[in-house]
Amino acid sequence: MSREWETFEEIVCDRQAEIEANQIIETYVMDHETYERIYVKAIISKDPTRLPDGEKLWVRDFSGKLKPEYWAIKIVEEQSPISSALLREDV
């Protein structure tokens, strides 16, 4: 069974050109069930039909609510999990 992932709109909003071009980007995603954050190299598509071998990618808007429609993600390389402390700018 394929996994489902989450990301935040603020993470992908600056990567629109790369996403539209189906380029591999480096980012982090969270497991939709466990919320474990994982740094990945992946291809992301707003239109799941353009990435048929991808997994579901749920996007949270700027207020933290899940958008009703999912995107697609194909993880090319999964790197080690990262702690929440590494994501904070003040650390």
Secondary structure, 3 states (H helix, E strand, C coil): CCCEEEEEHHHHHHHHHHHHCCCCEEEEEEECCCCCEEEEEEEEECCHHHCCCCEEEEEECCCCCECCCCEEEEEEEEEEECCHHHHCCCC
